[in-house]
Amino acid sequence: MFDNADDIHPLFAGAPSTTEFKKLRKRIVRQTREAIDQYGMVERDAQDKDGAPPRWLVCLSGGKDSYTLLAVLYELKWRGLLPVDILACNLDQGQPGFPATVLPEFLERMQVPHRIEYQDTYSIVVDKVPAGRTYCALCSRLRRGNLYRIAREEGCSAVVLGHHRDDILETFFMNLFHGGRLATMPPKLVNEEGDLFVYRPLAHVAEADCEKFANAMNYPIIPCDLCGSQDGLQRQQVKQILDGWEANSPGRRQVMFRALMNARPSHLLDPKLFDFVGLARGSVKFDANDGAVPKLR
């Protein structure tokens, strides 16, 4: 780690010297690097014609997850393990009482290149969403559209988000319970226009670790007063279910997360993923114990 006063990046200045924190930091960095490598987030031969590295738009909301994301990406870059340029971006959505000076002052102090964009999506969401309904879906669409625009304007190849392991699990169960599909947030995807990647480098990192890290670093956390103020959200309900399972069986979240990385189409029911009609006796031979998956259609 870069604990030398002459070498350390400002994002890590004042980091606790305890063994517990060093283990936490090492675990988050390792898991983030694993996700970046496993899902191919650093494009091969992605330099532009001038030889410049890819540029990532790292979205910073002011929450614990995005602070952790920014710090860990800078640590990987600092070590020479992440050959990209980073531009931090905060989208000020016009929420009443939003502390607009906190993030610009923090990013200036941390010497992080950044862009602060003001777009009053709050008024649109409040106007369009009926009373009693949650804001999340519309708010997310408006935010994502603006972030894509900013990424294009800044010459970025990817929009990088701070969703962690628990976000991915919760989304899976929300789709299962309410959407009637097996799907979640992928660590890497291409936007609908096909011109930008969307990355989630914290895909393997637990929410509790993000919270411990950001609190230990004393980053200036900004709560989301738009959707965070609404009761009865489906995501909150799913989180409570997962919390209960985790309390009764510690480690359950990690087991479920591993299941998302170990899908067997032949043991599900989707004929678009596996050729059940064409399956014949003797046509497929595999050892069910070796993890092999029958040939897909």
Residue, then its C-alpha position, 0 to 999 in steps of 0.5 A: m500500500f502507498d502509506n508513505a507520506d511522499d507517495i500516498h494519494p490525497l484520497f488516502a491521506g489520514a487513512p487509519s493505520t490499524t490492521e483491521f483497516k488495512k485488511l479491509r482496504k486490501r480486500i476491497v482493492r483485490q475484489t475490485r481488481e478481480a472484477i475489472d479483470q474478470y469482466g474485461m473492463v479495460e479494453r485491449d488496445a483501447q488507446d486513441k490515435d494519439g496513444a492516450p489511454p481510455r477515459w472513464l467517467v466515474c459517477l460520484s453521488g456523495g454516498k459511501d459506495s461512490y466514494t469507495l469506488l473513486a478511492v479504490l480506482y485511484e489506488l489501482k491507477w496509483r499502482g499502475l494496475l489501471p491504465v485509464d484516465i479518470l474524470a469524476c462527475n457529480l450530477d446535481q439533480g436539483q434536490p431541495g437542500f442538496p449541499a452543492t458545495v460539498l463534492p466540488e470542495f472535496l474533489e478540489r482538495m483531493q486533486v481529482p479532475h472532475r465535472i459538476e453538472y446541474q440538471d433539475t431532474y428533481s422537478i420533473v420527477v416530482d411532477k411526473v410521478p403520481a402521489g404514492r409511487t416511488y421516484c426511482a425508475l424515472c429518476s434513474r432514467l433521467r440521471r443515466g441519460n445525462l451521464y451518457r451525454i456528459a461522457r460523450e462530451e468529455g470523450c469517455s468510453a465508459v460510465v462507471l457506477g458504484h453498485h456493489r454486490d448487495d445492489i446486484l443481489e437485491t436487483f436479482f430478487m426484485n426481478l424475481f419477485h416483481g418482474g418475473r425474470l431472472a436478471t440483475m445488474p451486469p458488471k459490464l454492458v453496452n448502452e442502448e445506443g451502442d457507443l458507451f460501456v457501463y461498468r460496475p467495478l465494485a460488483h464483488v464488494a459487500e455493502a458493509d465493506c463500503e460503509k466501513f471504508a468510507n466511514a473510516m476515511n471520514y469522507p463527507i457522505i451526502p444522503c439521498d433525500l429524494c428516494g431515501s425519504q420514501d417508505g415502503l420501497q421494494r428494494q428496502q423490503v428485499k434488503q430486509i429479507l436478505d438481512g434476515w437470511e444473513a442474520n440466520s445464516p452468516g455468509r448467505r449473501q456471498v453464497m447467493f452471489r456465487a450462484l449468479m456466477n454459476a448459472r446452468p441453463s439446462h437446469l432452468l426452464d428457458p427454451k431460448l437458452f437451452d434446446f430442450v426440444g432438440l435434446a435426445r437420449g445420448s446426445v449430451k454426455f457430461d459429468a454433472n459433478d465437474g461443473a460442465v454445462p451442456k451445449l447451448r442452442 
